[in-house]
C-alpha cells in the first residue's frame, strides 16, 4: 500500500474502513454517479468498497479517496481500477467528485498527484473512459496528459477512450 499524497488543497490516500459509509453514500447517489450507466444499490456499493480496499493493497495508485484538506471531508475519488475493454484487461483511470466540488480543479490536482505515484511504480498504458457529452471530464483527462484514442462501446454505452503511456523515469 502507498502513503497519502498531498497537494496545496487535497490529500489522496488509500481507503480505510472508516470511509465505507461515505463511499456507499456516493456510489448510491445518482448526482455523484452522473455519466455512469447506473447508480449502485447499497449492497453493490459495499461490494465495490471492499474491492477498492483490496485493490489499493495491490496497486499503489488504485482508486482512492480525495480529501479536502481545509475541511477533512472526502469529496470524491481518483485512481485506477481494472476494466475489461475489447477483450483486454486495462488499468482504467477515473475520478468522480461531489457536485459542489466540480469545476474547482480538484480532479486535475488530485489526478496529477496520484499519477506521480503511478510513474514511480508502473510502466504501461492507462485507459480513461469518458462519456462523449462529458466535456468537463474530457478537458480534465487532457490536462492529465491522456490523448484521445477512439470511440467504442464500454458497459453498453458509446464512450470516448483515452490512453496514457506511463514510463518510469
Biotite code that builds the C-alpha atoms (Angstrom):
import biotite.structure as struc

atoms = struc.array([
    struc.Atom([0.000, 0.000, 0.000], chain_id="A", res_id=1, res_name="UNK", atom_name="CA", element="C"),
    struc.Atom([1.148, 3.515, -0.713], chain_id="A", res_id=2, res_name="UNK", atom_name="CA", element="C"),
    struc.Atom([1.161, 6.524, 1.545], chain_id="A", res_id=3, res_name="UNK", atom_name="CA", element="C"),
    struc.Atom([-1.008, 9.573, 1.080], chain_id="A", res_id=4, res_name="UNK", atom_name="CA", element="C"),
    struc.Atom([-0.032, 12.212, -1.445], chain_id="A", res_id=5, res_name="UNK", atom_name="CA", element="C"),
    struc.Atom([-0.857, 15.821, -0.758], chain_id="A", res_id=6, res_name="UNK", atom_name="CA", element="C"),
    struc.Atom([-1.291, 18.994, -2.738], chain_id="A", res_id=7, res_name="UNK", atom_name="CA", element="C"),
    struc.Atom([-1.971, 22.503, -1.524], chain_id="A", res_id=8, res_name="UNK", atom_name="CA", element="C"),
    struc.Atom([-5.701, 21.764, -1.206], chain_id="A", res_id=9, res_name="UNK", atom_name="CA", element="C"),
    struc.Atom([-6.087, 17.997, -1.262], chain_id="A", res_id=10, res_name="UNK", atom_name="CA", element="C"),
    struc.Atom([-4.925, 14.691, 0.127], chain_id="A", res_id=11, res_name="UNK", atom_name="CA", element="C"),
    struc.Atom([-5.242, 11.487, -1.876], chain_id="A", res_id=12, res_name="UNK", atom_name="CA", element="C"),
    struc.Atom([-4.837, 8.408, 0.282], chain_id="A", res_id=13, res_name="UNK", atom_name="CA", element="C"),
    struc.Atom([-5.704, 4.728, 0.313], chain_id="A", res_id=14, res_name="UNK", atom_name="CA", element="C"),
    struc.Atom([-9.209, 3.978, 1.553], chain_id="A", res_id=15, res_name="UNK", atom_name="CA", element="C"),
    struc.Atom([-9.764, 2.816, 5.125], chain_id="A", res_id=16, res_name="UNK", atom_name="CA", element="C"),
    struc.Atom([-12.768, 1.109, 6.678], chain_id="A", res_id=17, res_name="UNK", atom_name="CA", element="C"),
    struc.Atom([-13.890, 4.440, 8.167], chain_id="A", res_id=18, res_name="UNK", atom_name="CA", element="C"),
    struc.Atom([-14.503, 5.672, 4.572], chain_id="A", res_id=19, res_name="UNK", atom_name="CA", element="C"),
    struc.Atom([-17.102, 2.982, 3.858], chain_id="A", res_id=20, res_name="UNK", atom_name="CA", element="C"),
    struc.Atom([-20.256, 4.951, 4.756], chain_id="A", res_id=21, res_name="UNK", atom_name="CA", element="C"),
    struc.Atom([-19.140, 7.944, 2.690], chain_id="A", res_id=22, res_name="UNK", atom_name="CA", element="C"),
    struc.Atom([-18.326, 5.778, -0.338], chain_id="A", res_id=23, res_name="UNK", atom_name="CA", element="C"),
    struc.Atom([-21.613, 3.880, -0.092], chain_id="A", res_id=24, res_name="UNK", atom_name="CA", element="C"),
    struc.Atom([-23.405, 7.248, 0.048], chain_id="A", res_id=25, res_name="UNK", atom_name="CA", element="C"),
    struc.Atom([-21.505, 8.427, -3.067], chain_id="A", res_id=26, res_name="UNK", atom_name="CA", element="C"),
    struc.Atom([-21.980, 5.275, -5.098], chain_id="A", res_id=27, res_name="UNK", atom_name="CA", element="C"),
    struc.Atom([-25.733, 5.191, -4.426], chain_id="A", res_id=28, res_name="UNK", atom_name="CA", element="C"),
    struc.Atom([-26.219, 8.880, -5.360], chain_id="A", res_id=29, res_name="UNK", atom_name="CA", element="C"),
    struc.Atom([-27.330, 9.486, -8.975], chain_id="A", res_id=30, res_name="UNK", atom_name="CA", element="C"),
    struc.Atom([-25.827, 13.021, -8.917], chain_id="A", res_id=31, res_name="UNK", atom_name="CA", element="C"),
    struc.Atom([-22.426, 11.630, -7.922], chain_id="A", res_id=32, res_name="UNK", atom_name="CA", element="C"),
    struc.Atom([-22.720, 8.791, -10.455], chain_id="A", res_id=33, res_name="UNK", atom_name="CA", element="C"),
    struc.Atom([-23.724, 11.045, -13.355], chain_id="A", res_id=34, res_name="UNK", atom_name="CA", element="C"),
    struc.Atom([-22.182, 9.787, -16.636], chain_id="A", res_id=35, res_name="UNK", atom_name="CA", element="C"),
    struc.Atom([-22.139, 6.218, -15.296], chain_id="A", res_id=36, res_name="UNK", atom_name="CA", element="C"),
    struc.Atom([-24.796, 3.831, -16.614], chain_id="A", res_id=37, res_name="UNK", atom_name="CA", element="C"),
    struc.Atom([-26.398, 3.232, -13.183], chain_id="A", res_id=38, res_name="UNK", atom_name="CA", element="C"),
    struc.Atom([-26.139, 4.115, -9.521], chain_id="A", res_id=39, res_name="UNK", atom_name="CA", element="C"),
    struc.Atom([-25.279, 1.264, -7.177], chain_id="A", res_id=40, res_name="UNK", atom_name="CA", element="C"),
    struc.Atom([-27.567, -0.429, -4.686], chain_id="A", res_id=41, res_name="UNK", atom_name="CA", element="C"),
    struc.Atom([-26.326, -0.377, -1.095], chain_id="A", res_id=42, res_name="UNK", atom_name="CA", element="C"),
    struc.Atom([-25.120, -3.986, -1.392], chain_id="A", res_id=43, res_name="UNK", atom_name="CA", element="C"),
    struc.Atom([-23.313, -3.241, -4.679], chain_id="A", res_id=44, res_name="UNK", atom_name="CA", element="C"),
    struc.Atom([-21.732, -0.124, -3.172], chain_id="A", res_id=45, res_name="UNK", atom_name="CA", element="C"),
    struc.Atom([-20.448, -2.100, -0.186], chain_id="A", res_id=46, res_name="UNK", atom_name="CA", element="C"),
    struc.Atom([-19.008, -4.742, -2.515], chain_id="A", res_id=47, res_name="UNK", atom_name="CA", element="C"),
    struc.Atom([-17.369, -2.022, -4.625], chain_id="A", res_id=48, res_name="UNK", atom_name="CA", element="C"),
    struc.Atom([-15.813, -0.514, -1.491], chain_id="A", res_id=49, res_name="UNK", atom_name="CA", element="C"),
    struc.Atom([-14.474, -3.949, -0.462], chain_id="A", res_id=50, res_name="UNK", atom_name="CA", element="C"),
    struc.Atom([-12.975, -4.199, -3.948], chain_id="A", res_id=51, res_name="UNK", atom_name="CA", element="C"),
    struc.Atom([-11.306, -0.773, -3.592], chain_id="A", res_id=52, res_name="UNK", atom_name="CA", element="C"),
    struc.Atom([-9.797, -1.729, -0.221], chain_id="A", res_id=53, res_name="UNK", atom_name="CA", element="C"),
    struc.Atom([-8.247, -4.832, -1.803], chain_id="A", res_id=54, res_name="UNK", atom_name="CA", element="C"),
    struc.Atom([-7.255, -3.001, -4.988], chain_id="A", res_id=55, res_name="UNK", atom_name="CA", element="C"),
    struc.Atom([-5.169, -0.443, -3.121], chain_id="A", res_id=56, res_name="UNK", atom_name="CA", element="C"),
    struc.Atom([-3.263, -3.274, -1.445], chain_id="A", res_id=57, res_name="UNK", atom_name="CA", element="C"),
    struc.Atom([-2.230, -4.399, -4.938], chain_id="A", res_id=58, res_name="UNK", atom_name="CA", element="C"),
    struc.Atom([-1.966, -1.147, -6.930], chain_id="A", res_id=59, res_name="UNK", atom_name="CA", element="C"),
    struc.Atom([-0.360, 1.864, -5.226], chain_id="A", res_id=60, res_name="UNK", atom_name="CA", element="C"),
    struc.Atom([-2.408, 4.206, -7.439], chain_id="A", res_id=61, res_name="UNK", atom_name="CA", element="C"),
    struc.Atom([-5.691, 2.319, -7.199], chain_id="A", res_id=62, res_name="UNK", atom_name="CA", element="C"),
    struc.Atom([-8.867, 4.352, -6.804], chain_id="A", res_id=63, res_name="UNK", atom_name="CA", element="C"),
    struc.Atom([-8.529, 6.336, -3.591], chain_id="A", res_id=64, res_name="UNK", atom_name="CA", element="C"),
    struc.Atom([-10.420, 8.961, -1.617], chain_id="A", res_id=65, res_name="UNK", atom_name="CA", element="C"),
    struc.Atom([-9.824, 12.620, -2.423], chain_id="A", res_id=66, res_name="UNK", atom_name="CA", element="C"),
    struc.Atom([-9.891, 14.563, 0.843], chain_id="A", res_id=67, res_name="UNK", atom_name="CA", element="C"),
    struc.Atom([-10.309, 18.324, 1.011], chain_id="A", res_id=68, res_name="UNK", atom_name="CA", element="C"),
    struc.Atom([-7.560, 19.354, 3.418], chain_id="A", res_id=69, res_name="UNK", atom_name="CA", element="C"),
    struc.Atom([-9.317, 22.510, 4.667], chain_id="A", res_id=70, res_name="UNK", atom_name="CA", element="C"),
    struc.Atom([-12.399, 20.567, 5.796], chain_id="A", res_id=71, res_name="UNK", atom_name="CA", element="C"),
    struc.Atom([-11.164, 16.986, 6.145], chain_id="A", res_id=72, res_name="UNK", atom_name="CA", element="C"),
    struc.Atom([-14.128, 15.685, 4.165], chain_id="A", res_id=73, res_name="UNK", atom_name="CA", element="C"),
    struc.Atom([-13.885, 13.060, 1.450], chain_id="A", res_id=74, res_name="UNK", atom_name="CA", element="C"),
    struc.Atom([-15.128, 14.792, -1.708], chain_id="A", res_id=75, res_name="UNK", atom_name="CA", element="C"),
    struc.Atom([-14.617, 12.020, -4.250], chain_id="A", res_id=76, res_name="UNK", atom_name="CA", element="C"),
    struc.Atom([-12.034, 9.592, -5.551], chain_id="A", res_id=77, res_name="UNK", atom_name="CA", element="C"),
    struc.Atom([-9.391, 9.209, -8.229], chain_id="A", res_id=78, res_name="UNK", atom_name="CA", element="C"),
    struc.Atom([-7.092, 6.469, -9.458], chain_id="A", res_id=79, res_name="UNK", atom_name="CA", element="C"),
    struc.Atom([-7.041, 3.256, -11.445], chain_id="A", res_id=80, res_name="UNK", atom_name="CA", element="C"),
    struc.Atom([-9.039, 0.048, -11.429], chain_id="A", res_id=81, res_name="UNK", atom_name="CA", element="C"),
    struc.Atom([-9.203, -2.943, -13.725], chain_id="A", res_id=82, res_name="UNK", atom_name="CA", element="C"),
    struc.Atom([-11.616, -2.785, -16.652], chain_id="A", res_id=83, res_name="UNK", atom_name="CA", element="C"),
    struc.Atom([-12.191, -5.201, -19.498], chain_id="A", res_id=84, res_name="UNK", atom_name="CA", element="C"),
    struc.Atom([-12.459, -3.368, -22.843], chain_id="A", res_id=85, res_name="UNK", atom_name="CA", element="C"),
    struc.Atom([-12.408, -5.087, -26.216], chain_id="A", res_id=86, res_name="UNK", atom_name="CA", element="C"),
    struc.Atom([-11.095, -8.340, -24.767], chain_id="A", res_id=87, res_name="UNK", atom_name="CA", element="C"),
    struc.Atom([-8.197, -6.709, -22.938], chain_id="A", res_id=88, res_name="UNK", atom_name="CA", element="C"),
    struc.Atom([-7.837, -6.023, -19.228], chain_id="A", res_id=89, res_name="UNK", atom_name="CA", element="C"),
    struc.Atom([-6.750, -2.420, -18.719], chain_id="A", res_id=90, res_name="UNK", atom_name="CA", element="C"),
    struc.Atom([-5.890, -0.254, -15.777], chain_id="A", res_id=91, res_name="UNK", atom_name="CA", element="C"),
    struc.Atom([-8.587, 2.350, -16.222], chain_id="A", res_id=92, res_name="UNK", atom_name="CA", element="C"),
    struc.Atom([-8.029, 5.824, -14.781], chain_id="A", res_id=93, res_name="UNK", atom_name="CA", element="C"),
    struc.Atom([-11.038, 7.566, -13.347], chain_id="A", res_id=94, res_name="UNK", atom_name="CA", element="C"),
    struc.Atom([-12.282, 10.212, -10.969], chain_id="A", res_id=95, res_name="UNK", atom_name="CA", element="C"),
    struc.Atom([-15.549, 11.425, -9.511], chain_id="A", res_id=96, res_name="UNK", atom_name="CA", element="C"),
    struc.Atom([-16.277, 14.363, -7.272], chain_id="A", res_id=97, res_name="UNK", atom_name="CA", element="C"),
    struc.Atom([-19.331, 15.501, -5.352], chain_id="A", res_id=98, res_name="UNK", atom_name="CA", element="C"),
    struc.Atom([-21.252, 18.066, -7.413], chain_id="A", res_id=99, res_name="UNK", atom_name="CA", element="C"),
    struc.Atom([-20.265, 21.075, -5.289], chain_id="A", res_id=100, res_name="UNK", atom_name="CA", element="C"),
    struc.Atom([-16.545, 20.297, -5.783], chain_id="A", res_id=101, res_name="UNK", atom_name="CA", element="C"),
    struc.Atom([-16.677, 20.024, -9.565], chain_id="A", res_id=102, res_name="UNK", atom_name="CA", element="C"),
    struc.Atom([-15.160, 22.828, -11.594], chain_id="A", res_id=103, res_name="UNK", atom_name="CA", element="C"),
    struc.Atom([-12.631, 23.761, -8.896], chain_id="A", res_id=104, res_name="UNK", atom_name="CA", element="C"),
    struc.Atom([-9.647, 21.971, -10.443], chain_id="A", res_id=105, res_name="UNK", atom_name="CA", element="C"),
    struc.Atom([-9.752, 19.180, -7.846], chain_id="A", res_id=106, res_name="UNK", atom_name="CA", element="C"),
    struc.Atom([-9.907, 16.342, -10.401], chain_id="A", res_id=107, res_name="UNK", atom_name="CA", element="C"),
    struc.Atom([-6.804, 17.621, -12.184], chain_id="A", res_id=108, res_name="UNK", atom_name="CA", element="C"),
    struc.Atom([-4.951, 18.373, -8.935], chain_id="A", res_id=109, res_name="UNK", atom_name="CA", element="C"),
    struc.Atom([-5.718, 15.003, -7.349], chain_id="A", res_id=110, res_name="UNK", atom_name="CA", element="C"),
    struc.Atom([-5.128, 13.148, -10.613], chain_id="A", res_id=111, res_name="UNK", atom_name="CA", element="C"),
    struc.Atom([-1.699, 14.679, -11.145], chain_id="A", res_id=112, res_name="UNK", atom_name="CA", element="C"),
    struc.Atom([-0.709, 13.867, -7.562], chain_id="A", res_id=113, res_name="UNK", atom_name="CA", element="C"),
    struc.Atom([-1.688, 10.196, -7.867], chain_id="A", res_id=114, res_name="UNK", atom_name="CA", element="C"),
    struc.Atom([-0.300, 9.874, -11.402], chain_id="A", res_id=115, res_name="UNK", atom_name="CA", element="C"),
    struc.Atom([3.073, 10.812, -9.900], chain_id="A", res_id=116, res_name="UNK", atom_name="CA", element="C"),
    struc.Atom([2.786, 7.611, -7.820], chain_id="A", res_id=117, res_name="UNK", atom_name="CA", element="C"),
    struc.Atom([1.906, 5.658, -10.970], chain_id="A", res_id=118, res_name="UNK", atom_name="CA", element="C"),
    struc.Atom([5.002, 7.000, -12.711], chain_id="A", res_id=119, res_name="UNK", atom_name="CA", element="C"),
    struc.Atom([7.198, 5.765, -9.847], chain_id="A", res_id=120, res_name="UNK", atom_name="CA", element="C"),
    struc.Atom([5.639, 2.304, -9.617], chain_id="A", res_id=121, res_name="UNK", atom_name="CA", element="C"),
    struc.Atom([4.221, 1.289, -13.006], chain_id="A", res_id=122, res_name="UNK", atom_name="CA", element="C"),
    struc.Atom([5.126, 1.035, -16.647], chain_id="A", res_id=123, res_name="UNK", atom_name="CA", element="C"),
    struc.Atom([2.418, 0.564, -19.218], chain_id="A", res_id=124, res_name="UNK", atom_name="CA", element="C"),
    struc.Atom([-0.660, 2.066, -20.724], chain_id="A", res_id=125, res_name="UNK", atom_name="CA", element="C"),
    struc.Atom([-3.575, 3.513, -18.770], chain_id="A", res_id=126, res_name="UNK", atom_name="CA", element="C"),
    struc.Atom([-7.044, 3.869, -20.245], chain_id="A", res_id=127, res_name="UNK", atom_name="CA", element="C"),
    struc.Atom([-9.636, 6.538, -19.494], chain_id="A", res_id=128, res_name="UNK", atom_name="CA", element="C"),
    struc.Atom([-13.293, 6.122, -20.458], chain_id="A", res_id=129, res_name="UNK", atom_name="CA", element="C"),
    struc.Atom([-15.408, 9.256, -20.760], chain_id="A", res_id=130, res_name="UNK", atom_name="CA", element="C"),
    struc.Atom([-18.973, 9.861, -21.914], chain_id="A", res_id=131, res_name="UNK", atom_name="CA", element="C"),
    struc.Atom([-18.929, 11.878, -25.147], chain_id="A", res_id=132, res_name="UNK", atom_name="CA", element="C"),
    struc.Atom([-21.176, 14.565, -23.626], chain_id="A", res_id=133, res_name="UNK", atom_name="CA", element="C"),
    struc.Atom([-18.977, 14.980, -20.521], chain_id="A", res_id=134, res_name="UNK", atom_name="CA", element="C"),
    struc.Atom([-16.990, 17.923, -21.876], chain_id="A", res_id=135, res_name="UNK", atom_name="CA", element="C"),
    struc.Atom([-15.575, 18.930, -18.479], chain_id="A", res_id=136, res_name="UNK", atom_name="CA", element="C"),
    struc.Atom([-14.076, 15.478, -17.912], chain_id="A", res_id=137, res_name="UNK", atom_name="CA", element="C"),
    struc.Atom([-12.615, 15.452, -21.416], chain_id="A", res_id=138, res_name="UNK", atom_name="CA", element="C"),
    struc.Atom([-10.770, 18.665, -20.535], chain_id="A", res_id=139, res_name="UNK", atom_name="CA", element="C"),
    struc.Atom([-9.506, 17.164, -17.264], chain_id="A", res_id=140, res_name="UNK", atom_name="CA", element="C"),
    struc.Atom([-8.216, 13.998, -18.914], chain_id="A", res_id=141, res_name="UNK", atom_name="CA", element="C"),
    struc.Atom([-6.324, 16.117, -21.454], chain_id="A", res_id=142, res_name="UNK", atom_name="CA", element="C"),
    struc.Atom([-4.737, 18.153, -18.649], chain_id="A", res_id=143, res_name="UNK", atom_name="CA", element="C"),
    struc.Atom([-3.615, 14.848, -17.106], chain_id="A", res_id=144, res_name="UNK", atom_name="CA", element="C"),
    struc.Atom([-1.756, 14.016, -20.326], chain_id="A", res_id=145, res_name="UNK", atom_name="CA", element="C"),
    struc.Atom([-4.105, 11.434, -21.841], chain_id="A", res_id=146, res_name="UNK", atom_name="CA", element="C"),
    struc.Atom([-4.737, 11.523, -25.596], chain_id="A", res_id=147, res_name="UNK", atom_name="CA", element="C"),
    struc.Atom([-7.880, 10.581, -27.475], chain_id="A", res_id=148, res_name="UNK", atom_name="CA", element="C"),
    struc.Atom([-7.728, 7.079, -28.929], chain_id="A", res_id=149, res_name="UNK", atom_name="CA", element="C"),
    struc.Atom([-11.191, 6.295, -30.299], chain_id="A", res_id=150, res_name="UNK", atom_name="CA", element="C"),
    struc.Atom([-14.888, 5.886, -29.582], chain_id="A", res_id=151, res_name="UNK", atom_name="CA", element="C"),
    struc.Atom([-16.053, 2.407, -28.595], chain_id="A", res_id=152, res_name="UNK", atom_name="CA", element="C"),
    struc.Atom([-18.802, 0.758, -26.538], chain_id="A", res_id=153, res_name="UNK", atom_name="CA", element="C"),
    struc.Atom([-17.995, 0.257, -22.859], chain_id="A", res_id=154, res_name="UNK", atom_name="CA", element="C"),
    struc.Atom([-20.532, -1.289, -20.470], chain_id="A", res_id=155, res_name="UNK", atom_name="CA", element="C"),
    struc.Atom([-23.162, -0.857, -23.172], chain_id="A", res_id=156, res_name="UNK", atom_name="CA", element="C"),
    struc.Atom([-22.586, 2.854, -23.862], chain_id="A", res_id=157, res_name="UNK", atom_name="CA", element="C"),
    struc.Atom([-20.588, 4.522, -26.625], chain_id="A", res_id=158, res_name="UNK", atom_name="CA", element="C"),
    struc.Atom([-17.631, 6.218, -24.902], chain_id="A", res_id=159, res_name="UNK", atom_name="CA", element="C"),
    struc.Atom([-14.549, 8.221, -25.744], chain_id="A", res_id=160, res_name="UNK", atom_name="CA", element="C"),
    struc.Atom([-11.390, 6.276, -24.920], chain_id="A", res_id=161, res_name="UNK", atom_name="CA", element="C"),
    struc.Atom([-8.144, 7.999, -23.988], chain_id="A", res_id=162, res_name="UNK", atom_name="CA", element="C"),
    struc.Atom([-4.736, 6.493, -23.275], chain_id="A", res_id=163, res_name="UNK", atom_name="CA", element="C"),
    struc.Atom([-1.595, 7.498, -21.413], chain_id="A", res_id=164, res_name="UNK", atom_name="CA", element="C"),
    struc.Atom([1.712, 5.658, -21.665], chain_id="A", res_id=165, res_name="UNK", atom_name="CA", element="C"),
    struc.Atom([3.320, 5.623, -18.232], chain_id="A", res_id=166, res_name="UNK", atom_name="CA", element="C"),
    struc.Atom([7.074, 5.144, -18.142], chain_id="A", res_id=167, res_name="UNK", atom_name="CA", element="C"),
    struc.Atom([9.318, 5.215, -15.128], chain_id="A", res_id=168, res_name="UNK", atom_name="CA", element="C"),
    struc.Atom([11.959, 7.935, -15.191], chain_id="A", res_id=169, res_name="UNK", atom_name="CA", element="C"),
])
